[in-house]
Amino acid sequence: MKIKLNNNFLNVKESYLFSDINKRVNEYKKSHPEADIVRLGIGDVTLPLPEMIVDAMKKAADEFLSKDTFRGYPPEYGYDFLKEAVVKYYKRNGYDLDLDSVFISDGAKSDLGNLVDILGDNDIYIPNPVYPVYLDSNLMSGRRIHYLIGNEANNFLPLPEGLDDEAKVIYLCSPNNPTGATYNKNELKMWVDYAYKTGSLIIYDSAYEAFIKDNSPRSIYEIEHGKDVAIEVSSLSKMAGFTGVRCGYTIVPMELTVGDRSLNKMWKRRQATKFNGVSYPVQRAAEAALSEEGIKACKKNLDMYYENTKLLTDLFTRKGIWFSGGINSPYIWLKCPNNMKSFEFFQFLLEKANIVGTPGVGFGEYGEGYFRLTSFATLENTKKAVERLEKLL
């Protein structure tokens, strides 16, 4: 063929991080079929959905049996019943939203990758280390990437100190994936104030807000002027265990404008063109998850993951291994012992303890020498991993 391709894709790594990890694990299993592998790597949930959420999905599916309750294409922006549930959820946490600012999606990852569509040729500032979709989606669009460096000195929470006053697009994730670090109110206010002063846009990933236990902000809209500078993207994947169900939401406030152009209207037009909405049964399940009863049911699962987290953090505290996260996050970000490199430690754990984690360098060059473990395994497997690590480290 003689067509032209988007050569920006050449700037993206050929292999997605977790695909590479799976390949390494599968190769090891071929030569060690007896190995009892404990997976503490990919952030996928393991506990079943609460019964009342599944019942809501079943009931919605039954409506398709009758011509009177059958539904075709869902609204591109989400059914009002779910958008209203999101508004109520934010209200219970102390934040007011306009109904038209809520857009239902099939998960945070999709919208984080697709928001690039409505933005022009801006300088993009991304924390490093961080979730790969921020980087890859912008590389695919040929954007100029700059890194906000995370390290032990700033507890992997970079701040705007030292940045110039030019307008830019800034990605923030709190609680952070992979480091588990969480901005407090003063730190997040520094970012909002900076964006407000410079005319910058913050794309704020709050997918893990349900794990916050202290007084850290669960939404950027807790900060004054947050609605003037930020799009917030969130998900039910971890909060309600929807990794296999797929539902999230993005908030594009009516206040967000560039000159006389509304970002809300632009996102609405983009979604109507490129997205066909989330299925009705899934949206009814999400509505149930965001109800007061649903939140209580989901919290029982979160508490079980917290139990796993405590087992791991207690271990690393006893061993004197530096880590962040584990308080407001299902992720523990630890420093590799004995100055090991990230993939060196990955192979060491795989071969010596049959434990799979995620090499920190996979989240960016400043993740080299660090490692991410998650609390999403079963309690039984987490205890098994802790026993092995106790002997190994």
PyMOL commands that set and color helices and strands:
alter all, ss='L'
color gray80, all
select helices_A, chain A and resi 7-11+17-31+51-65+80-92+99-101+108-118+132-140+152-154+185-198+209-211+220-222+226-229+242-244+263-274+280-290+292-319+337-339+342-353+360-363+365-367+379-392
alter helices_A, ss='H'
color red, helices_A
select strands_A, chain A and resi 38-39+102-105+123-128+144-149+169-173+201-205+230-235+248-251+257-258+261-262+323-325+331-335+355-356+358-359+370-374
alter strands_A, ss='S'
color yellow, strands_A
deselect
rebuild
show_as cartoon
